[in-house]
Amino acid sequence: MPELIATATVTSILGVAGKAAGTVSKIGPVKDWLHGCKVRALAGRRTPSNHDLVKGVRTAHICALDHIARRYTQVLRSLPDNELGSDDHAFANNLRAFIDPRLKLLSDQNIDHDMLGADDITDVLEHLATAATHQSYADLNRKAQLECEDRALEEIFRDAGREPPSLFVRLFKGENEGAGWYEAFSLFVAEELKTNERFRSIFFATELVDIRGMLNDLTRQKRTEFPDLSSFVTDVKDHLRRFEYKIDKLQATVEDKNELAGQLVNQLNKNEELSRKLEAANVTQQKVMAIARRTALNINDPEQALKELESHAEIAIEVEREGRGGSNLGAFVDAVLARVREKYDASDFDAAATEADHGFAEWEQRETERRTESLQAGVKILESGLNQDILRRNAASAAARIARICELNHPDQPYDQLAALDKAYDEWFERGRDAGLNFDLEVAIEIAALSLNRVFEQDQRGFWHNNFGLALLTLGRRECDTQRLEKAVDAFKLALEGHTKDLMPHAWAMVQNNLGNALAWLGER
């Protein structure tokens, strides 16, 4: 776990930190804390342990993975089954089970693993200063990205219990259209740097560790590689230039994004009508800035970003208008909305969306349990009526209740309903045939008749005409008159229309044999 966080942090934050140091160093308590880190770094001491850095990076990691998982699910829904691998849907379920509990733990302000001591956290901070002198920034960035992706995939495979399918890996690495996990991860880290002062400050302190690490490395090398002090100083200056370049990269991105966010808010405030609506709805400027930062993070074009921000502002107004009162939909819904609102009030839109997801998942579970209980009650009532149909020997009514039970057990699934009817037919037919129960055969006849009204394909009609004929033939052999035998002959002839010799030779031969038996019994009468 520390290795994954360290590898992820060393490059993603390099590209998004900006002038965090300049911002936080002006804040009194943070300035004092940074000064303490600087003193420790210059004195050669280890940077203090801090959970905020670890939690911030881990949250970014899981949120980015959640983003890719949602895209993966959408892709699976859009593709036909013949283009999907055998494990795609199963992996998607396992991945969801891997992500959701971790998001829950992180949203509850915890770290989502057990063994995280002071040394682990310090190792993360120290690992941020591992740049080799011969590697360019681009080389380091690409190498660390690949290592980070590999470790993230290894964790998924280990804890989710399934090898990630090739389609997921392509989405994860950004090989398909859209950003991959690493790009999404960097965006979430950037958001942490904007909104979490402790996260910004601990990261700035690690840059001091970076300088100290470079100087320590050079000091060790000096003894064997730099016999002359001037040469040593030259190399130190080269290292510091590399560090300055890295800091410039840190400053550029967030400075640009923060500047764009400020410009967007200023432009939005010029829209008097929208500004009045925001003020009337109690949408604060702080909330508007938080929305603007997220918009600027994802959109570079100022005109498009402003258009998106105006749309998002309307959503914020709608959220505020929903108010803090009850929904009139019950205590459960009110509790979920309260949790979502709490995260929204803190401008933590990701956590608010996660709360909504958890709430909906709980609602689905409750609804499933309610429907299951209601279904069981309906089936029980139908079974009670079926027993009365048997006692009053009403085969048509019994068959109708059996069909209704099949419908309740398989709602909106005609194929499964028909398969359940076929199973019910077999049970009643075999019991009637083997136990000599004529009423059961009458029920089987009625089930077959009902099923014929539900099928339209020729082969299915042939199948059920054959079932109809078998039940009629079996019961007709026990009766004195020939009415059922005659109906059996007609049913088998209709079955042959669905089971032709050319297309279904085996089924055709079976029906021909049944027809022959029916004609033979009819001839004997």
C-alpha positions in Angstrom: 0.0 0.0 0.0 2.7 2.6 0.9 4.5 1.7 -2.3 1.4 2.4 -4.4 0.7 5.7 -2.8 4.3 6.7 -3.1 4.6 5.8 -6.8 1.3 7.5 -7.5 2.2 10.7 -5.6 5.7 11.2 -6.9 4.4 12.1 -10.4 0.8 13.0 -10.2 1.4 15.8 -7.7 4.4 17.0 -9.7 2.0 18.1 -12.4 -0.7 19.6 -10.3 0.6 21.2 -7.1 1.1 24.8 -8.5 1.7 27.6 -6.0 0.3 25.7 -3.0 3.3 26.7 -1.1 2.8 30.4 -1.8 -0.8 30.1 -0.7 -0.5 28.1 2.4 2.6 29.9 3.7 0.5 33.1 4.2 -1.8 31.3 6.6 -0.6 31.6 10.2 -1.0 28.1 11.7 0.0 26.4 8.4 3.0 28.8 8.0 4.2 27.8 11.5 3.7 24.1 10.7 5.7 24.4 7.5 8.5 26.3 9.3 8.7 23.3 11.7 9.0 20.9 8.8 11.7 23.1 7.2 13.7 23.1 10.4 13.5 19.3 10.6 14.4 18.9 7.0 17.5 21.2 7.3 18.5 19.5 10.4 18.5 16.2 8.6 15.5 14.8 10.5 12.7 12.8 9.0 9.5 14.7 8.0 6.7 14.2 10.5 4.2 11.4 9.8 0.9 12.6 8.5 -2.3 10.7 7.5 -3.7 13.6 5.4 -1.3 12.9 2.6 -1.9 9.2 2.6 -5.7 9.6 2.9 -5.7 12.3 0.2 -3.8 10.2 -2.3 -5.8 7.0 -1.5 -9.1 8.9 -1.9 -7.9 10.2 -5.3 -6.9 6.7 -6.3 -10.2 5.0 -5.3 -12.3 7.9 -6.7 -10.5 7.7 -10.1 -11.0 3.9 -10.1 -14.7 4.5 -9.4 -14.8 6.8 -12.4 -13.3 4.2 -14.7 -15.6 1.5 -13.2 -18.7 3.5 -14.1 -17.4 4.1 -17.7 -16.7 0.3 -17.9 -20.3 -0.5 -16.8 -21.7 2.0 -19.4 -19.5 0.3 -22.1 -20.8 -3.1 -21.1 -24.4 -2.0 -21.4 -23.8 -0.5 -24.9 -22.1 -3.6 -26.4 -23.9 -6.7 -27.7 -23.2 -9.9 -25.8 -21.2 -11.4 -28.6 -18.6 -8.6 -28.3 -18.1 -9.1 -24.5 -15.7 -11.5 -22.8 -17.1 -14.3 -20.6 -15.8 -12.6 -17.4 -16.7 -8.9 -18.2 -19.9 -8.8 -16.2 -18.6 -10.9 -13.3 -15.5 -8.7 -13.1 -17.7 -5.5 -13.1 -19.6 -6.9 -10.1 -16.4 -7.8 -8.2 -14.9 -4.4 -9.0 -18.0 -2.7 -7.6 -17.7 -4.8 -4.4 -14.0 -3.8 -4.2 -14.7 -0.1 -4.6 -17.8 0.6 -2.6 -16.6 -0.4 0.9 -13.3 1.6 0.4 -15.2 4.7 -0.6 -17.4 4.3 2.5 -14.3 4.0 4.8 -12.6 6.9 3.2 -15.8 9.1 3.4 -15.9 8.2 7.1 -12.5 9.8 7.5 -10.6 6.5 7.8 -7.7 4.9 6.0 -9.0 1.8 4.2 -6.3 -0.6 5.4 -5.2 -1.8 8.8 -1.4 -1.8 9.1 -0.5 1.9 8.6 2.0 3.0 11.1 4.3 6.1 11.4 7.1 4.4 9.5 4.8 3.6 6.6 3.7 7.2 6.3 7.2 8.5 6.6 8.3 6.0 3.9 5.7 7.5 1.6 7.0 11.0 2.2 10.7 9.9 1.8 9.8 8.1 -1.4 8.8 11.3 -3.1 12.5 12.2 -3.3 13.7 9.3 -5.5 14.5 11.0 -8.8 17.7 9.7 -10.4 20.0 12.4 -11.7 20.2 11.0 -15.2 16.4 10.8 -15.8 14.4 13.6 -17.3 11.1 14.7 -15.8 9.2 13.1 -18.7 11.0 9.8 -18.2 10.3 9.9 -14.5 6.6 10.7 -15.1 6.1 7.9 -17.6 8.0 5.3 -15.6 6.1 6.2 -12.4 2.8 6.2 -14.2 3.4 2.7 -15.6 4.5 1.4 -12.1 1.5 3.0 -10.5 -0.9 1.5 -13.0 0.6 -1.9 -12.6 0.4 -1.8 -8.8 -3.2 -0.5 -8.9 -4.2 -3.4 -11.3 -2.3 -5.9 -9.0 -4.3 -4.7 -6.0 -7.6 -5.1 -8.0 -6.6 -8.6 -9.0 -5.6 -9.5 -5.5 -8.6 -8.1 -3.6 -11.3 -8.2 -6.2 -10.5 -11.8 -6.9 -10.5 -11.7 -10.7 -8.1 -11.0 -13.4 -9.1 -7.7 -15.1 -10.5 -8.4 -18.6 -8.7 -6.8 -21.6 -11.6 -4.3 -22.2 -11.3 -3.0 -18.6 -7.5 -2.7 -18.9 -7.8 -0.7 -22.1 -10.2 1.8 -20.4 -8.0 1.8 -17.3 -4.9 2.8 -19.2 -6.7 5.3 -21.4 -6.2 3.3 -24.6 -9.8 3.8 -25.6 -11.6 7.1 -26.0 -11.5 9.2 -22.8 -9.1 9.7 -20.0 -7.6 6.7 -18.2 -7.3 6.0 -14.5 -4.0 7.9 -14.2 -5.4 11.1 -15.7 -8.5 10.9 -13.5 -6.3 10.2 -10.5 -4.3 13.3 -11.2 -7.4 15.4 -11.4 -8.6 14.2 -8.1 -5.2 14.9 -6.5 -5.4 18.4 -7.9 -8.8 18.8 -6.2 -7.3 17.7 -2.9 -4.6 20.3 -3.3 -7.2 23.0 -3.9 -9.5 22.1 -1.0 -7.4 20.4 1.7 -4.9 22.7 3.4 -3.3 19.9 5.4 -2.8 17.9 2.2 -1.2 20.9 0.5 1.1 21.7 3.4 2.3 18.1 3.9 3.1 17.8 0.3 5.1 21.1 0.3 7.1 19.7 3.2 8.0 16.7 1.2 9.7 19.0 -1.3 12.0 20.1 1.4 12.7 16.4 2.0 13.5 16.2 -1.8 16.2 18.9 -1.5 17.7 17.2 1.6 17.7 13.8 -0.2 19.4 15.2 -3.2 22.1 16.9 -1.1 22.6 13.8 1.0 23.1 11.7 -2.2 25.6 14.2 -3.5 27.5 14.3 -0.2 27.9 10.5 -0.4 29.0 10.6 -4.0 31.5 13.5 -3.4 33.8 11.2 -1.4 34.6 9.1 -4.5 33.4 11.1 -7.5 34.3 14.7 -6.7 37.9 15.2 -5.6 37.5 18.8 -6.2 35.0 21.0 -4.4 34.3 23.3 -7.4 33.1 20.3 -9.3 30.9 19.3 -6.4 29.3 22.7 -6.2 28.7 22.7 -10.0 26.8 19.4 -9.7 24.8 20.7 -6.7 23.8 23.7 -8.7 22.7 21.3 -11.5 20.6 19.4 -9.1 19.0 22.5 -7.7 18.2 23.6 -11.2 16.4 20.3 -11.8 14.5 20.9 -8.6 13.6 24.5 -9.7 12.3 23.1 -12.9 10.2 20.7 -11.0 8.8 23.4 -8.8 8.0 25.5 -11.9 6.0 22.6 -13.3 4.2 22.4 -9.9 3.4 26.1 -10.0 2.2 26.3 -13.6 -0.8 24.0 -13.7 -2.6 24.9 -10.5 -1.8 28.6 -11.0 -3.5 28.4 -14.4 -6.5 26.5 -13.1 -7.0 28.8 -10.1 -6.7 31.8 -12.4 -9.3 30.4 -14.8 -11.6 29.5 -11.9 -11.4 33.1 -10.6 -12.1 34.5 -14.1 -15.1 32.2 -14.4 -16.6 33.4 -11.1 -16.0 37.1 -12.1 -17.8 36.4 -15.4 -20.6 34.6 -13.7 -21.1 37.5 -11.3 -21.7 39.8 -14.3 -24.8 37.8 -15.1 -27.1 39.9 -12.9 -30.1 37.6 -13.3 -28.2 34.5 -12.4 -26.4 36.3 -9.6 -29.7 37.4 -8.0 -31.0 33.8 -8.2 -27.8 32.5 -6.6 -28.1 35.1 -3.8 -31.8 34.4 -3.3 -31.1 30.7 -3.0 -28.3 31.2 -0.5 -25.7 29.8 -2.8 -22.5 31.3 -1.3 -19.5 32.6 -3.3 -17.4 29.9 -1.7 -19.7 27.3 -3.2 -19.6 28.9 -6.6 -15.8 29.0 -6.4 -15.7 25.3 -5.5 -17.9 24.5 -8.5 -15.7 26.8 -10.7 -12.5 25.0 -9.6 -14.0 21.6 -10.6 -15.1 23.1 -13.9 -11.7 24.7 -14.6 -10.0 21.4 -13.8 -11.8 19.6 -16.6 -12.3 22.3 -19.3 -9.6 24.5 -20.7 -11.7 26.6 -23.1 -13.0 29.7 -21.1 -16.2 30.1 -23.1 -17.1 26.5 -22.7 -16.2 26.5 -19.1 -18.4 29.5 -18.4 -21.3 27.9 -20.1 -20.8 24.7 -18.0 -20.4 26.8 -14.8 -23.7 28.6 -15.5 -25.5 25.3 -16.0 -23.9 23.9 -12.8 -24.9 27.1 -10.9 -28.6 26.4 -11.8 -28.2 22.9 -10.4 -26.8 24.4 -7.1 -29.8 26.7 -7.0 -32.1 23.7 -7.4 -30.2 21.8 -4.6 -30.6 24.8 -2.3 -34.3 25.2 -3.1 -34.9 21.6 -2.2 -34.3 22.9 1.3 -33.5 21.2 4.5 -37.0 20.2 5.4 -38.6 16.7 5.0 -39.3 15.2 1.7 -42.6 13.7 2.6 -41.2 10.4 1.4 -40.4 8.9 4.8 -37.6 8.9 7.4 -35.2 6.7 5.3 -35.2 9.1 2.3 -34.9 12.1 4.6 -31.8 10.5 6.3 -30.1 9.9 3.0 -30.9 13.4 1.7 -29.5 14.8 5.0 -26.2 12.9 4.5 -25.9 14.1 0.9 -26.7 17.7 2.0 -24.0 17.6 4.7 -21.3 16.7 2.1 -22.7 19.3 -0.3 -22.6 22.0 2.3 -18.8 21.2 2.7 -18.4 21.5 -1.1 -17.4 17.9 -1.2 -19.4 17.0 -4.3 -17.7 13.6 -4.7 -18.6 12.6 -1.2 -22.1 13.9 -1.7 -22.5 11.8 -4.9 -21.1 8.8 -3.0 -23.7 9.2 -0.2 -26.4 9.3 -2.9 -25.0 6.1 -4.4 -25.0 4.4 -1.0 -28.5 5.6 -0.3 -29.8 4.4 -3.6 -28.1 1.0 -3.2 -29.8 0.7 0.3 -33.1 1.7 -1.2 -32.7 -0.9 -4.0 -31.9 -3.6 -1.3 -35.0 -2.6 0.7 -37.2 -2.5 -2.4 -35.9 -5.9 -3.4 -36.7 -7.3 0.0 -40.1 -5.7 -0.1 -40.9 -7.1 -3.5 -39.7 -10.5 -2.5 -41.9 -10.5 0.6 -44.8 -9.2 -1.5 -44.2 -11.9 -4.1 -44.1 -14.7 -1.6 -47.4 -13.5 -0.2 -49.0 -13.5 -3.7 -47.6 -16.9 -4.5 -48.9 -18.3 -1.2 -52.4 -17.0 -1.9 -52.4 -18.5 -5.4 -51.2 -21.9 -4.0 -54.0 -21.8 -1.5 -56.5 -21.2 -4.3 -54.8 -24.0 -6.3 -55.5 -26.5 -3.5 -59.1 -25.5 -3.6 -59.2 -26.0 -7.4 -57.9 -29.5 -6.9 -60.5 -30.3 -4.2 -63.3 -29.0 -6.5 -61.7 -30.7 -9.5 -61.5 -27.6 -11.7 -58.5 -28.2 -14.0 -58.9 -25.0 -16.1 -58.8 -22.8 -13.0 -55.9 -24.8 -11.5 -53.8 -24.3 -14.7 -54.6 -20.6 -14.8 -53.3 -20.3 -11.2 -50.2 -22.2 -12.1 -49.6 -19.9 -15.0 -50.0 -16.8 -12.7 -47.5 -18.2 -10.2 -45.0 -18.6 -13.1 -45.6 -14.9 -14.1 -45.1 -13.7 -10.5 -41.9 -15.7 -10.1 -40.5 -14.4 -13.5 -41.9 -10.8 -14.0 -41.4 -9.3 -17.4 -39.5 -12.5 -18.6 -41.8 -14.3 -21.1 -39.1 -16.9 -22.0 -38.6 -17.8 -18.3 -42.3 -17.9 -17.7 -42.7 -20.3 -20.6 -39.8 -22.5 -19.2 -41.5 -22.5 -15.8 -44.8 -23.6 -17.5 -43.0 -26.4 -19.3 -41.6 -27.6 -15.9 -45.0 -27.5 -14.3 -46.5 -29.4 -17.3 -43.9 -32.1 -16.8 -44.6 -32.4 -13.1 -48.4 -32.7 -13.6 -48.2 -35.0 -16.7 -45.6 -37.4 -15.1 -47.6 -37.6 -11.9 -50.8 -38.2 -13.8 -49.2 -40.8 -16.1 -47.2 -42.8 -13.4 -49.6 -42.5 -10.5 -52.8 -43.0 -12.5 -54.2 -39.6 -11.5 -56.6 -38.5 -14.2 -57.1 -35.0 -12.7 -53.4 -34.3 -13.0 -53.5 -35.2 -16.6 -56.4 -32.8 -17.1 -54.4 -30.1 -15.5 -51.4 -30.9 -17.8 -53.8 -30.6 -20.8 -55.0 -27.2 -19.6 -51.4 -26.0 -19.1 -50.5 -27.0 -22.6 -53.6 -25.2 -24.0 -52.6 -22.1 -22.1 -49.1 -22.2 -23.3 -50.2 -22.5 -27.0 -51.8 -19.1 -26.5 -48.4 -17.6 -25.5 -46.2 -18.9 -28.3 -46.0 -17.8 -31.9 -42.9 -19.4 -33.4 -43.5 -22.5 -35.4 -41.1 -24.7 -33.5 -42.5 -23.6 -30.1 -46.0 -24.3 -31.3 -45.0 -27.7 -32.6 -43.4 -28.4 -29.1 -46.6 -27.5 -27.2 -48.9 -29.2 -29.7 -46.9 -32.4 -29.0 -47.2 -31.9 -25.2 -51.0 -31.2 -25.7 -51.3 -34.4 -27.7 -49.4 -36.6 -25.2 -51.5 -35.6 -22.3 -54.7 -36.1 -24.4 -53.5 -39.5 -25.6 -52.5 -40.7 -22.1 -55.9 -39.7 -20.6 -57.8 -40.9 -23.7 -56.5 -44.4 -23.4 -58.1 -44.6 -20.0 -61.5 -43.5 -21.1 -64.3 -45.3 -23.0 -65.1 -42.6 -25.6 -62.7 -41.5 -28.3 -63.1 -37.7 -28.0 -59.7 -37.1 -26.3 -57.9 -39.6 -28.7 -59.4 -37.7 -31.7 -58.1 -34.4 -30.2 -54.7 -36.0 -29.7 -54.5 -37.0 -33.4 -55.4 -33.4 -34.4 -52.7 -32.1 -31.9 -50.0 -34.3 -33.3 -50.8 -33.3 -36.9 -50.5 -29.6 -35.9 -47.2 -30.5 -34.2 -45.8 -31.8 -37.5 -46.4 -28.4 -39.0 -44.0 -26.9 -36.5 -41.5 -29.8 -36.6 -40.8 -30.4 -40.2 -38.7 -33.3 -41.4 -36.2 -31.1 -43.2 -35.5 -28.7 -40.3 -36.1 -30.9 -37.2 -35.8 -34.5 -38.2 -35.5 -36.0 -34.7 -38.5 -34.0 -33.4 -40.5 -34.9 -36.5 -39.8 -38.6 -36.0 -40.9 -38.4 -32.4 -44.2 -36.7 -33.3 -44.8 -39.2 -36.1 -44.3 -42.0 -33.5 -46.8 -40.3 -31.2 -49.3 -39.8 -34.0 -49.0 -43.5 -34.9 -49.7 -44.6 -31.4 -52.8 -42.3 -31.2 -54.1 -43.6 -34.5 -53.5 -47.2 -33.3 -55.5 -46.6 -30.1 -58.2 -44.9 -32.0 -58.4 -47.8 -34.5 -58.8 -50.3 -31.7 -61.9 -48.4 -30.5 
